[in-house]
Amino acid sequence: MAMAKTSVKRKQSSALESIKTIVYAILIAVVIRTFAFEPFNIPSGSMIPTLLVGDYLFVSKFSYGYSHFSFPFSPDLFSGRIFGSLPHRGDVVVFKLPRDTSIDYIKRVIGLPGDTVQVKEGELYIDGKEVPRKPAGTFVATDENGVHIALQRYLEELPGGVNHYILKASDQGFANNTPLYQVPAGHVFCMGDNRDNSEDSRFMDAVGYIPVENLVGRADFLFFSIDAEYPFWEFWEWPFEIRWGRLFHGIQ
């Protein structure tokens, strides 16, 4: 009888230890997600060729300090940022959409507070100076609907020396001939690298200027990428859908 009681106690102790381990693991995951890195996936083609539909990445939460948007469910505990700093021009950032903070967007920072930004005939101007770009061949882009489009690729050099690729389909239309924007204090101006297929700060009613408070963090590292061309149930195709060459790469 005593042996049976001892056996029950051991089982209870083992179950308690397992529960404690799970709780600790959850707490560690929450702390890491809140203060260090948060995973995101790319559902649209607005950042092609830098980010592809089906990319999975880590966003560093500490890059610009912490706002209430840094925490799960964005509790309105305080305003502004703690340990805050401005992003660098050219950073790829995740932010809460100003008109609906339940939605996350990812774009590249083009304009900082006080900058003027304008697009004229497809060319980007910052503070009145044309941003240089060089033709870099064509790029076949695949959007979120699986449509393949061949676009012109350029290597763009932003003020400060950040070089990155952009895609262009046309030099016509509103997105290529915008008003002159002046970035307000405490805000940034963001654009997608797929310049003619990106809802970004050029569209004031949809996105507009991004409050620095809305920044979730900087996109730093690709850890997974999948084409997802085949139906989910065709599991035998899964290894061929992984973009092995994109795994474990930094984001520029």
Secondary structure per residue as TSV (DSSP state, phi and psi in degrees):
chain	resnum	aa	ss	phi	psi
A	1	M	-	360.0	-41.9
A	2	A	H	-64.2	-38.2
A	3	M	H	-64.2	-38.4
A	4	A	H	-63.4	-42.0
A	5	K	H	-63.9	-40.5
A	6	T	H	-63.4	-40.5
A	7	S	H	-62.8	-42.1
A	8	V	H	-63.5	-42.4
A	9	K	H	-62.8	-40.6
A	10	R	H	-64.1	-41.0
A	11	K	H	-64.1	-41.9
A	12	Q	H	-63.9	-42.6
A	13	S	H	-63.6	-41.3
A	14	S	H	-64.2	-42.3
A	15	A	H	-63.6	-41.6
A	16	L	H	-62.5	-42.4
A	17	E	H	-63.5	-39.0
A	18	S	H	-63.5	-43.1
A	19	I	H	-63.3	-43.3
A	20	K	H	-61.6	-40.8
A	21	T	H	-62.2	-43.1
A	22	I	H	-64.1	-43.3
A	23	V	H	-62.3	-44.5
A	24	Y	H	-61.6	-42.2
A	25	A	H	-62.7	-40.8
A	26	I	H	-65.1	-43.1
A	27	L	H	-63.3	-42.3
A	28	I	H	-63.2	-42.7
A	29	A	H	-62.8	-41.1
A	30	V	H	-64.9	-42.4
A	31	V	H	-63.1	-45.6
A	32	I	H	-62.8	-44.7
A	33	R	H	-65.1	-35.9
A	34	T	H	-77.3	-43.5
A	35	F	H	-109.4	-14.9
A	36	A	T	-121.0	-76.5
A	37	F	E	-134.1	140.3
A	38	E	E	-126.7	132.8
A	39	P	E	-80.2	144.3
A	40	F	E	-137.9	155.9
A	41	N	E	-121.0	158.6
A	42	I	-	-101.9	111.2
A	43	P	-	-95.5	-11.7
A	44	S	S	-131.5	170.6
A	45	G	S	-97.3	16.9
A	46	S	T	-70.4	-18.2
A	47	M	T	-109.9	11.9
A	48	I	T	-64.2	137.8
A	49	P	T	-94.0	-2.9
A	50	T	T	-65.8	-46.6
A	51	L	S	-125.4	135.0
A	52	L	-	-105.9	154.8
A	53	V	T	-59.5	126.6
A	54	G	T	99.7	1.0
A	55	D	E	-76.6	146.0
A	56	Y	E	-122.8	133.0
A	57	L	E	-140.8	162.9
A	58	F	E	-104.4	136.1
A	59	V	E	-108.3	127.3
A	60	S	E	-80.2	118.8
A	61	K	T	-78.4	-19.9
A	62	F	T	-91.6	-4.4
A	63	S	T	-60.4	-38.5
A	64	Y	T	-120.3	20.0
A	65	G	-	82.8	-167.6
A	66	Y	B	-126.5	133.9
A	67	S	-	-117.6	-179.1
A	68	H	G	-67.5	-15.7
A	69	F	G	-75.5	-9.8
A	70	S	G	-73.6	-18.7
A	71	F	S	-98.0	150.4
A	72	P	T	-55.1	134.3
A	73	F	T	69.7	6.3
A	74	S	-	48.0	55.7
A	75	P	-	-64.0	136.9
A	76	D	-	-81.2	69.4
A	77	L	S	-86.3	-30.7
A	78	F	-	-160.3	167.0
A	79	S	S	-110.2	162.3
A	80	G	S	77.0	-159.7
A	81	R	-	-128.5	142.9
A	82	I	B	-96.3	133.3
A	83	F	T	56.6	35.8
A	84	G	-	-73.8	149.3
A	85	S	-	-150.9	155.3
A	86	L	-	-77.1	148.9
A	87	P	-	-70.5	163.7
A	88	H	-	-87.0	148.1
A	89	R	T	-61.4	128.1
A	90	G	T	104.4	-13.0
A	91	D	-	-63.8	142.1
A	92	V	E	-93.3	121.5
A	93	V	E	-126.4	150.4
A	94	V	E	-101.5	134.8
A	95	F	E	-143.0	160.0
A	96	K	E	-83.3	129.2
A	97	L	E	-60.2	125.1
A	98	P	T	-57.0	-37.8
A	99	R	T	-81.3	-13.8
A	100	D	E	-155.8	93.3
A	101	T	E	-74.0	3.6
A	102	S	E	-83.0	-7.9
A	103	I	E	-107.9	132.2
A	104	D	E	-97.3	135.4
A	105	Y	E	-119.7	155.5
A	106	I	E	-130.9	125.0
A	107	K	E	-148.2	179.3
A	108	R	E	-104.7	136.7
A	109	V	E	-73.8	120.6
A	110	I	E	-107.5	-42.8
A	111	G	E	-121.5	138.7
A	112	L	-	-104.3	168.5
A	113	P	T	-52.1	129.6
A	114	G	T	92.6	-16.9
A	115	D	-	-69.5	153.6
A	116	T	E	-106.2	141.7
A	117	V	E	-133.8	136.4
A	118	Q	E	-154.0	148.8
A	119	V	E	-116.4	126.4
A	120	K	E	-129.5	119.4
A	121	E	T	50.8	41.1
A	122	G	T	84.9	-9.0
A	123	E	E	-96.3	137.4
A	124	L	E	-88.2	134.2
A	125	Y	E	-123.5	131.4
A	126	I	E	-123.0	124.9
A	127	D	T	52.6	39.8
A	128	G	T	80.5	-3.6
A	129	K	E	-107.2	133.9
A	130	E	E	-67.5	132.3
A	131	V	-	-82.5	121.0
A	132	P	-	-68.2	144.0
A	133	R	E	-143.5	147.4
A	134	K	E	-122.4	136.1
A	135	P	E	-57.6	138.1
A	136	A	E	-135.7	40.6
A	137	G	E	80.2	-169.5
A	138	T	E	-103.9	158.9
A	139	F	E	-138.1	128.4
A	140	V	E	-89.4	109.6
A	141	A	E	-96.1	143.0
A	142	T	E	-118.1	117.1
A	143	D	-	-85.2	-175.0
A	144	E	T	-66.4	-15.6
A	145	N	T	-95.6	3.8
A	146	G	-	80.3	11.6
A	147	V	-	-82.6	132.1
A	148	H	E	-97.4	127.5
A	149	I	E	-135.0	131.0
A	150	A	E	-87.5	119.8
A	151	L	E	-123.1	157.2
A	152	Q	E	-76.8	133.1
A	153	R	E	-105.9	140.0
A	154	Y	E	-129.4	150.2
A	155	L	E	-98.8	114.9
A	156	E	E	-103.8	139.4
A	157	E	E	-116.9	108.4
A	158	L	-	-78.1	155.9
A	159	P	T	-54.4	132.6
A	160	G	T	104.5	-11.8
A	161	G	S	96.5	6.9
A	162	V	-	-77.4	120.8
A	163	N	E	-103.5	134.6
A	164	H	E	-156.1	160.7
A	165	Y	E	-90.5	144.3
A	166	I	E	-128.5	163.5
A	167	L	E	-118.4	144.3
A	168	K	E	-133.3	135.2
A	169	A	S	-106.0	-27.0
A	170	S	-	-160.4	163.9
A	171	D	S	-113.0	15.7
A	172	Q	-	-109.4	167.7
A	173	G	S	91.6	170.5
A	174	F	G	-59.6	-44.6
A	175	A	G	-61.9	-18.9
A	176	N	G	-104.7	-0.2
A	177	N	B	-147.0	83.1
A	178	T	-	-103.1	166.8
A	179	P	-	-65.9	172.4
A	180	L	-	-84.6	121.4
A	181	Y	E	-102.1	138.4
A	182	Q	E	-117.7	119.0
A	183	V	-	-72.4	122.9
A	184	P	-	-69.7	162.3
A	185	A	T	-58.2	142.6
A	186	G	T	75.0	15.4
A	187	H	E	-135.7	163.4
A	188	V	E	-130.3	163.0
A	189	F	E	-116.6	123.1
A	190	C	E	-120.6	146.5
A	191	M	E	-137.3	155.9
A	192	G	-	-85.8	152.6
A	193	D	S	-73.7	-24.5
A	194	N	B	-87.2	79.1
A	195	R	T	-57.7	-30.9
A	196	D	T	-99.5	9.6
A	197	N	S	-140.8	53.9
A	198	S	-	-145.6	122.4
A	199	E	-	-87.5	108.7
A	200	D	S	-142.5	-156.5
A	201	S	T	-65.4	-16.1
A	202	R	T	-64.3	-23.3
A	203	F	-	-103.9	95.0
A	204	M	T	-63.4	-34.3
A	205	D	T	-76.2	-20.3
A	206	A	T	-101.0	-44.7
A	207	V	T	-127.2	-65.9
A	208	G	-	72.1	-159.7
A	209	Y	S	-70.0	142.6
A	210	I	E	-101.7	116.6
A	211	P	E	-60.0	136.6
A	212	V	G	-56.7	-31.3
A	213	E	G	-59.4	-27.6
A	214	N	G	-81.5	-7.2
A	215	L	E	-69.1	127.7
A	216	V	E	-87.3	-39.3
A	217	G	E	166.4	-177.8
A	218	R	E	-98.3	132.5
A	219	A	E	-73.2	116.7
A	220	D	E	-111.7	-35.8
A	221	F	E	-151.1	126.6
A	222	L	E	-85.1	125.7
A	223	F	E	-113.4	-11.9
A	224	F	E	-161.0	153.6
A	225	S	E	-156.9	133.7
A	226	I	B	-139.6	139.8
A	227	D	-	-74.8	-39.7
A	228	A	-	55.5	41.9
A	229	E	-	-76.7	-29.8
A	230	Y	S	-99.2	158.5
A	231	P	-	-59.1	151.2
A	232	F	T	-58.6	-36.4
A	233	W	T	-71.6	-15.3
A	234	E	-	-81.8	69.5
A	235	F	G	-62.5	-24.6
A	236	W	G	-68.2	-14.9
A	237	E	G	-91.5	-10.5
A	238	W	H	-53.3	-47.4
A	239	P	H	-61.5	-28.0
A	240	F	H	-83.9	-13.4
A	241	E	H	-86.8	-18.9
A	242	I	B	-71.2	130.6
A	243	R	-	-86.0	83.7
A	244	W	G	-59.4	-33.5
A	245	G	G	-71.0	-12.1
A	246	R	G	-98.6	-8.0
A	247	L	T	-71.4	139.7
A	248	F	T	60.5	48.8
A	249	H	E	-119.0	144.5
A	250	G	E	-73.3	161.5
A	251	I	-	-110.0	126.7
A	252	Q	-	-119.2	360.0
